[in-house]
Amino acid sequence: MAKKRPQTKATRPQITDGEIPVVGAREPCPCGSGRRYKACHGRAAAHAVTELVHRPFEGLPGECDWVALRELVPAATAELTLKGGLPEGVPSVTLATVLPMAWPALRREDGSVLLGLQNDTASGDISRDLADTLQRALQAKPGTPVQGRRAPADGPRLQDLLDAEGAFEPVVHSGFEFWVPDAENTTPEVTASLERANAAAIPTVKLTGVDAAYWCETPEKNHLRWVMPHPEEQLLDALARLHAAGRSSLGEGTRLVGSFRAHGLTVPVWDLPSGVSAEDIEKPAAEFAERLAAALATDAPLTPEERRARGGLTNRQVTLS
């Protein structure tokens, strides 16, 4: 009998981790390990996509305003500045709180781009999802919306695409007329859609004397929601010091009632009487900012009264994201 020829294994090409493509979860991993992709290199890719980034807007100009526009403000826009300037054929890129039909982005007929902020995202990193949407919008055909998708785990983030030196100046609108270039001469269907959206929007005004503070009007009372950049524990201590000393209000009839926690930042909230307008609260807010700065600079242990005040503020804290 003839001898059997010895079996030899073909040498697999060497693939580095960065070169391994994405395949189906149950398919063999392209690295050659013999395991399914989901149990091999797919595990790290899935973790990168789903891992929650607690401060997705950190490092962007106006981080506090990004948080406010994402969670608190119904209708607002802000011009975005891209690294290296705008691509040819794109006259502007504008961030919007929300777009018609909840589109993630829209490339208008004139080539300009609207990027929606208040959309559901597929991963744990809002910044990466928005960057992916923005890149696709810049390449979309004029006059078309951009649909949502899961962003690549190794894709860029907004911090990679936006100019860190660019200004971020939100403009709060009373309605959603910014959706269309000429709201006064649009179709009856679009007019009706705008009227419905506008009716649901809570009147909101951005204060001019302090950063990232937004007054809003509701049927029973008004509120001030102020997104602050300070570390949460330090801020809560400072607010507790002021609250215990009776210096946390913004004037007669106003009251610090608690705070939101949103995207890694803390948002103190005040109840205001219905008659108190945004203009009325400008000076008290500026004066409070001075008191808060002094309280933040104090590192003495909290007194028993201050600890009780802190406990009350913590119990009334609501997490938005």
The 8 nearest C-alpha neighbors of each residue, nearest first, counted from 0:
[[1, 2, 3, 4, 5, 6, 7, 8],
 [0, 2, 3, 4, 5, 6, 7, 8],
 [1, 3, 4, 0, 5, 6, 7, 8],
 [4, 2, 5, 1, 6, 0, 7, 8],
 [3, 5, 2, 6, 1, 7, 0, 8],
 [6, 4, 3, 7, 2, 8, 1, 9],
 [7, 5, 4, 8, 3, 9, 2, 10],
 [6, 8, 5, 9, 10, 4, 3, 11],
 [9, 7, 10, 6, 11, 5, 12, 31],
 [8, 10, 11, 7, 12, 6, 31, 13],
 [9, 11, 8, 12, 13, 7, 31, 14],
 [12, 10, 9, 13, 31, 8, 14, 30],
 [11, 13, 14, 10, 31, 30, 9, 15],
 [12, 14, 11, 15, 30, 10, 31, 16],
 [15, 13, 18, 12, 30, 16, 19, 17],
 [14, 16, 18, 17, 13, 19, 30, 12],
 [17, 15, 18, 19, 14, 40, 30, 20],
 [16, 18, 15, 19, 14, 20, 153, 40],
 [19, 17, 15, 16, 14, 20, 30, 29],
 [20, 18, 16, 17, 29, 30, 14, 15],
 [21, 19, 18, 22, 29, 17, 28, 30],
 [20, 22, 19, 23, 41, 36, 29, 44],
 [23, 21, 20, 24, 26, 36, 28, 29],
 [22, 24, 26, 25, 36, 21, 37, 27],
 [23, 25, 37, 36, 26, 22, 35, 41],
 [26, 24, 35, 23, 36, 37, 27, 22],
 [25, 27, 23, 35, 24, 36, 28, 22],
 [28, 26, 35, 36, 34, 33, 29, 25],
 [27, 29, 36, 35, 30, 34, 31, 26],
 [30, 28, 31, 27, 19, 20, 36, 32],
 [31, 29, 28, 32, 14, 19, 40, 16],
 [32, 30, 29, 33, 28, 11, 27, 34],
 [33, 31, 34, 30, 28, 29, 39, 27],
 [34, 32, 31, 27, 28, 35, 30, 29],
 [35, 33, 32, 27, 28, 39, 36, 38],
 [34, 36, 27, 28, 25, 26, 38, 37],
 [35, 37, 28, 41, 39, 24, 38, 27],
 [36, 38, 41, 24, 42, 35, 39, 25],
 [39, 37, 36, 35, 42, 41, 34, 40],
 [38, 40, 36, 41, 37, 42, 34, 35],
 [41, 39, 42, 43, 36, 44, 37, 38],
 [40, 42, 37, 44, 36, 39, 43, 45],
 [41, 43, 45, 40, 37, 44, 38, 39],
 [42, 44, 46, 45, 41, 40, 47, 39],
 [43, 45, 41, 47, 46, 42, 152, 48],
 [46, 44, 48, 42, 47, 43, 41, 49],
 [47, 45, 43, 49, 48, 44, 50, 42],
 [46, 48, 44, 45, 50, 152, 49, 43],
 [49, 47, 152, 45, 122, 46, 50, 44],
 [48, 50, 123, 122, 46, 47, 45, 51],
 [51, 49, 123, 46, 47, 48, 52, 124],
 [50, 52, 123, 53, 124, 49, 122, 48],
 [51, 53, 124, 55, 54, 123, 50, 125],
 [52, 54, 263, 262, 51, 55, 124, 320],
 [53, 55, 263, 262, 57, 56, 52, 264],
 [56, 54, 126, 52, 57, 125, 53, 124],
 [57, 55, 62, 54, 59, 58, 126, 65],
 [58, 56, 54, 59, 55, 62, 158, 60],
 [57, 59, 56, 60, 158, 62, 163, 61],
 [58, 60, 62, 57, 56, 163, 61, 158],
 [61, 59, 62, 167, 163, 58, 166, 165],
 [60, 62, 64, 63, 167, 59, 65, 168],
 [61, 63, 65, 64, 56, 59, 60, 57],
 [64, 62, 66, 65, 61, 226, 211, 67],
 [63, 65, 67, 211, 61, 66, 62, 68],
 [66, 64, 62, 68, 63, 67, 69, 61],
 [67, 65, 69, 63, 64, 68, 70, 62],
 [66, 68, 64, 71, 70, 69, 65, 72],
 [69, 67, 72, 65, 66, 70, 71, 96],
 [68, 70, 66, 117, 67, 116, 65, 71],
 [71, 69, 67, 68, 66, 72, 117, 319],
 [72, 70, 67, 68, 69, 73, 66, 224],
 [71, 73, 68, 74, 67, 70, 203, 75],
 [74, 72, 200, 96, 71, 201, 75, 68],
 [75, 73, 172, 96, 72, 171, 174, 175],
 [76, 74, 171, 172, 170, 96, 95, 169],
 [75, 77, 95, 170, 94, 169, 96, 93],
 [78, 76, 169, 94, 93, 168, 170, 79],
 [77, 79, 93, 92, 94, 80, 76, 167],
 [80, 78, 92, 93, 77, 81, 94, 167],
 [79, 81, 165, 162, 161, 82, 78, 84],
 [82, 80, 161, 162, 84, 160, 83, 85],
 [83, 81, 162, 161, 84, 160, 80, 159],
 [82, 84, 81, 85, 162, 86, 80, 160],
 [83, 85, 81, 82, 86, 80, 162, 87],
 [84, 86, 89, 81, 87, 83, 90, 91],
 [87, 85, 89, 88, 84, 137, 90, 83],
 [86, 88, 89, 85, 90, 110, 84, 137],
 [87, 89, 110, 90, 86, 111, 109, 85],
 [88, 90, 110, 111, 87, 91, 86, 85],
 [91, 89, 111, 88, 110, 85, 92, 109],
 [92, 90, 111, 89, 112, 93, 85, 78],
 [91, 93, 112, 79, 111, 113, 78, 94],
 [94, 92, 78, 113, 77, 79, 114, 112],
 [93, 95, 114, 77, 76, 113, 115, 78],
 [96, 94, 76, 115, 97, 114, 75, 116],
 [95, 97, 116, 117, 75, 115, 74, 68],
 [96, 98, 115, 95, 117, 116, 101, 99],
 [97, 99, 101, 102, 115, 100, 178, 95],
 [100, 98, 101, 102, 178, 97, 192, 193],
 [99, 101, 102, 98, 97, 103, 144, 192],
 [102, 100, 98, 99, 103, 97, 118, 115],
 [103, 101, 104, 100, 98, 99, 144, 146],
 [102, 104, 115, 147, 145, 146, 101, 114],
 [105, 103, 114, 145, 102, 115, 113, 144],
 [104, 106, 144, 113, 112, 145, 107, 143],
 [107, 105, 112, 141, 143, 142, 111, 110],
 [108, 106, 142, 110, 141, 111, 109, 105],
 [107, 109, 142, 141, 110, 106, 111, 143],
 [108, 110, 107, 111, 141, 90, 142, 89],
 [111, 109, 89, 107, 141, 108, 88, 106],
 [110, 112, 91, 89, 90, 107, 109, 106],
 [113, 111, 106, 92, 105, 93, 107, 91],
 [112, 114, 93, 105, 104, 94, 92, 95],
 [115, 113, 104, 94, 95, 93, 103, 112],
 [116, 114, 95, 103, 97, 104, 96, 98],
 [115, 117, 96, 118, 69, 95, 97, 114],
 [118, 116, 69, 96, 97, 115, 119, 70],
 [119, 117, 116, 120, 103, 115, 101, 97],
 [118, 120, 121, 117, 103, 147, 125, 116],
 [121, 119, 122, 118, 125, 128, 123, 149],
 [120, 122, 149, 119, 148, 123, 128, 150],
 [123, 121, 49, 48, 124, 120, 149, 125],
 [122, 124, 51, 49, 50, 52, 125, 48],
 [125, 123, 52, 126, 122, 127, 51, 55],
 [124, 126, 128, 127, 55, 129, 120, 123],
 [125, 127, 156, 129, 157, 55, 124, 128],
 [128, 126, 156, 130, 129, 124, 125, 155],
 [129, 127, 125, 131, 150, 130, 126, 132],
 [130, 128, 132, 126, 131, 127, 133, 125],
 [131, 129, 157, 133, 127, 156, 132, 128],
 [130, 132, 128, 134, 129, 133, 150, 127],
 [131, 133, 129, 135, 130, 134, 136, 128],
 [134, 132, 130, 136, 131, 135, 129, 137],
 [135, 133, 131, 137, 136, 132, 130, 138],
 [134, 136, 138, 132, 137, 133, 139, 131],
 [137, 135, 139, 133, 138, 134, 106, 145],
 [136, 138, 134, 135, 139, 133, 112, 89],
 [139, 137, 135, 136, 140, 134, 106, 141],
 [140, 138, 136, 137, 135, 141, 106, 143],
 [139, 141, 143, 142, 138, 106, 110, 136],
 [142, 140, 108, 106, 110, 107, 143, 139],
 [141, 143, 108, 107, 106, 140, 144, 105],
 [142, 144, 106, 141, 140, 105, 145, 107],
 [145, 143, 105, 104, 106, 102, 146, 142],
 [146, 144, 104, 105, 103, 136, 102, 143],
 [145, 147, 103, 144, 102, 148, 104, 132],
 [148, 146, 103, 145, 149, 132, 102, 120],
 [147, 149, 150, 146, 121, 132, 128, 120],
 [150, 148, 121, 151, 122, 147, 128, 120],
 [149, 151, 128, 131, 148, 152, 127, 154],
 [152, 150, 154, 153, 149, 48, 131, 127],
 [151, 153, 48, 154, 47, 44, 150, 45],
 [152, 154, 151, 155, 47, 44, 150, 48],
 [153, 155, 151, 152, 156, 127, 150, 131],
 [156, 154, 159, 127, 130, 153, 157, 131],
 [155, 157, 127, 130, 126, 158, 159, 154],
 [158, 156, 130, 160, 159, 126, 161, 127],
 [157, 159, 156, 160, 161, 59, 58, 163],
 [160, 158, 157, 156, 155, 161, 82, 162],
 [159, 161, 157, 158, 82, 81, 156, 162],
 [162, 160, 81, 82, 158, 80, 157, 159],
 [161, 163, 82, 81, 165, 164, 80, 160],
 [162, 164, 165, 60, 59, 161, 158, 58],
 [165, 163, 162, 166, 60, 80, 161, 59],
 [166, 164, 162, 80, 163, 167, 60, 79],
 [165, 167, 168, 164, 60, 80, 79, 61],
 [168, 166, 61, 60, 169, 77, 165, 78],
 [167, 169, 77, 166, 170, 78, 61, 64],
 [170, 168, 77, 76, 171, 167, 75, 64],
 [169, 171, 76, 75, 77, 172, 168, 205],
 [170, 172, 75, 74, 169, 204, 76, 205],
 [173, 171, 174, 74, 75, 170, 175, 76],
 [172, 174, 202, 74, 171, 175, 203, 197],
 [175, 173, 197, 172, 176, 74, 200, 196],
 [174, 176, 177, 178, 74, 197, 193, 196],
 [175, 177, 178, 182, 174, 179, 193, 180],
 [178, 176, 175, 179, 180, 182, 174, 172],
 [179, 177, 176, 175, 98, 180, 99, 182],
 [178, 180, 177, 181, 182, 176, 185, 175],
 [181, 179, 182, 177, 178, 176, 185, 183],
 [182, 180, 183, 179, 184, 185, 176, 177],
 [181, 183, 185, 184, 179, 176, 180, 190],
 [182, 184, 181, 185, 190, 176, 180, 186],
 [185, 183, 182, 181, 186, 190, 187, 180],
 [184, 186, 182, 183, 189, 181, 190, 187],
 [185, 187, 189, 188, 190, 184, 191, 182],
 [188, 186, 190, 189, 191, 185, 192, 184],
 [189, 187, 191, 186, 190, 192, 185, 193],
 [188, 190, 192, 186, 191, 187, 193, 185],
 [189, 191, 187, 193, 188, 192, 186, 194],
 [190, 192, 194, 188, 189, 193, 187, 195],
 [193, 191, 189, 195, 190, 194, 188, 196],
 [194, 192, 196, 190, 191, 195, 197, 189],
 [193, 195, 191, 197, 192, 196, 198, 190],
 [196, 194, 198, 192, 193, 197, 191, 199],
 [197, 195, 193, 199, 198, 194, 192, 200],
 [196, 198, 174, 194, 200, 199, 195, 193],
 [197, 199, 195, 196, 200, 194, 201, 174],
 [198, 200, 197, 196, 201, 195, 73, 194],
 [201, 199, 197, 198, 73, 202, 196, 174],
 [200, 202, 203, 216, 199, 73, 215, 217],
 [203, 201, 216, 215, 200, 173, 204, 217],
 [202, 204, 215, 214, 201, 216, 213, 72],
 [205, 203, 214, 213, 206, 215, 277, 171],
 [206, 204, 213, 212, 214, 207, 171, 203],
 [207, 205, 212, 208, 213, 209, 204, 281],
 [206, 208, 209, 205, 281, 210, 212, 211],
 [207, 209, 206, 281, 285, 210, 282, 284],
 [210, 208, 207, 285, 206, 212, 211, 284],
 [209, 211, 212, 208, 207, 206, 63, 64],
 [212, 210, 64, 226, 63, 225, 213, 209],
 [211, 213, 225, 206, 210, 224, 205, 226],
 [214, 212, 205, 224, 204, 223, 206, 225],
 [215, 213, 223, 204, 277, 203, 222, 205],
 [216, 214, 203, 222, 202, 221, 204, 223],
 [215, 217, 221, 202, 201, 222, 203, 220],
 [216, 218, 220, 221, 219, 215, 201, 202],
 [217, 219, 220, 216, 221, 273, 201, 215],
 [220, 218, 217, 273, 221, 216, 272, 271],
 [221, 219, 273, 272, 217, 218, 271, 216],
 [220, 222, 216, 271, 273, 217, 215, 272],
 [223, 221, 270, 271, 215, 269, 214, 224],
 [222, 224, 214, 269, 213, 268, 225, 215],
 [225, 223, 268, 213, 212, 267, 266, 214],
 [224, 226, 212, 266, 267, 211, 213, 227],
 [227, 225, 266, 63, 211, 265, 212, 224],
 [226, 228, 229, 265, 266, 225, 63, 264],
 [229, 227, 264, 63, 230, 226, 265, 62],
 [228, 230, 227, 234, 231, 233, 264, 265],
 [231, 229, 233, 232, 234, 228, 264, 265],
 [232, 230, 234, 233, 235, 265, 229, 264],
 [231, 233, 235, 234, 230, 236, 229, 237],
 [232, 234, 236, 230, 231, 235, 237, 295],
 [233, 235, 237, 231, 236, 232, 229, 230],
 [236, 234, 238, 232, 237, 233, 239, 231],
 [237, 235, 239, 233, 234, 238, 232, 240],
 [238, 236, 294, 234, 240, 295, 239, 235],
 [237, 239, 235, 241, 240, 236, 242, 234],
 [238, 240, 309, 242, 236, 308, 237, 305],
 [241, 239, 237, 243, 305, 238, 242, 236],
 [240, 242, 246, 247, 244, 238, 239, 243],
 [241, 243, 247, 239, 245, 244, 240, 246],
 [244, 242, 305, 240, 245, 241, 308, 239],
 [243, 245, 241, 242, 246, 240, 247, 305],
 [246, 244, 242, 243, 247, 241, 248, 240],
 [247, 245, 241, 244, 242, 248, 243, 290],
 [246, 248, 242, 241, 245, 255, 249, 238],
 [249, 247, 254, 250, 253, 246, 255, 245],
 [250, 248, 283, 253, 284, 247, 287, 254],
 [249, 251, 248, 253, 252, 283, 254, 280],
 [252, 250, 253, 249, 248, 254, 272, 271],
 [251, 253, 272, 250, 271, 254, 249, 270],
 [254, 252, 271, 251, 270, 250, 248, 249],
 [255, 253, 248, 270, 269, 256, 252, 271],
 [254, 256, 269, 248, 268, 257, 247, 270],
 [257, 255, 269, 254, 268, 270, 258, 315],
 [258, 256, 315, 312, 316, 268, 267, 255],
 [259, 257, 267, 316, 266, 268, 317, 265],
 [258, 260, 317, 266, 316, 318, 265, 261],
 [259, 261, 318, 265, 264, 319, 317, 266],
 [260, 262, 320, 319, 264, 263, 318, 259],
 [263, 261, 54, 53, 264, 320, 55, 66],
 [262, 264, 54, 53, 261, 260, 265, 55],
 [265, 263, 261, 262, 260, 228, 227, 266],
 [264, 266, 260, 227, 259, 226, 231, 261],
 [265, 267, 226, 259, 258, 225, 227, 260],
 [268, 266, 258, 225, 257, 224, 259, 265],
 [269, 267, 224, 258, 257, 223, 255, 256],
 [270, 268, 255, 223, 254, 222, 256, 271],
 [269, 271, 222, 254, 253, 221, 255, 256],
 [272, 270, 253, 221, 222, 220, 269, 275],
 [273, 271, 274, 220, 275, 221, 252, 253],
 [274, 272, 220, 221, 275, 271, 219, 216],
 [273, 275, 272, 276, 221, 271, 220, 279],
 [276, 274, 272, 273, 279, 271, 277, 280],
 [277, 275, 279, 278, 274, 280, 214, 273],
 [278, 276, 280, 279, 214, 204, 281, 206],
 [277, 279, 276, 281, 280, 206, 275, 282],
 [280, 278, 276, 277, 281, 275, 282, 283],
 [279, 281, 277, 283, 278, 282, 284, 276],
 [282, 280, 284, 278, 283, 279, 208, 285],
 [281, 283, 285, 284, 280, 286, 279, 208],
 [284, 282, 286, 249, 280, 285, 281, 287],
 [285, 283, 287, 281, 286, 282, 280, 288],
 [286, 284, 288, 282, 287, 283, 209, 208],
 [285, 287, 283, 289, 288, 284, 282, 290],
 [286, 288, 284, 290, 289, 285, 291, 283],
 [287, 289, 291, 285, 286, 290, 292, 284],
 [288, 290, 292, 286, 287, 291, 293, 285],
 [291, 289, 287, 293, 292, 288, 294, 286],
 [290, 292, 294, 288, 293, 289, 287, 295],
 [293, 291, 295, 289, 294, 290, 288, 296],
 [292, 294, 296, 290, 291, 295, 289, 297],
 [295, 293, 237, 291, 297, 296, 292, 290],
 [296, 294, 292, 237, 293, 297, 291, 233],
 [295, 297, 293, 294, 292, 298, 237, 291],
 [298, 296, 294, 295, 299, 293, 237, 300],
 [297, 299, 300, 296, 295, 294, 301, 233],
 [298, 300, 297, 301, 302, 296, 294, 236],
 [301, 299, 302, 298, 297, 236, 305, 306],
 [302, 300, 305, 306, 299, 303, 240, 236],
 [301, 303, 305, 304, 306, 300, 240, 307],
 [302, 304, 306, 305, 307, 301, 308, 300],
 [305, 303, 307, 302, 306, 243, 308, 301],
 [304, 306, 308, 302, 243, 239, 307, 240],
 [307, 305, 309, 303, 308, 304, 301, 302],
 [306, 308, 310, 304, 309, 305, 303, 311],
 [309, 307, 305, 311, 239, 306, 310, 243],
 [310, 308, 239, 306, 312, 307, 311, 305],
 [309, 311, 307, 313, 308, 312, 314, 306],
 [310, 312, 308, 314, 309, 313, 307, 315],
 [313, 311, 309, 257, 315, 314, 310, 308],
 [312, 314, 310, 316, 315, 311, 309, 257],
 [315, 313, 311, 312, 316, 310, 257, 317],
 [314, 316, 257, 312, 313, 311, 317, 258],
 [315, 317, 258, 313, 259, 314, 257, 312],
 [318, 316, 259, 260, 319, 258, 315, 257],
 [317, 319, 260, 259, 320, 261, 316, 258],
 [320, 318, 261, 260, 317, 259, 70, 262],
 [319, 261, 318, 262, 260, 263, 53, 70]]
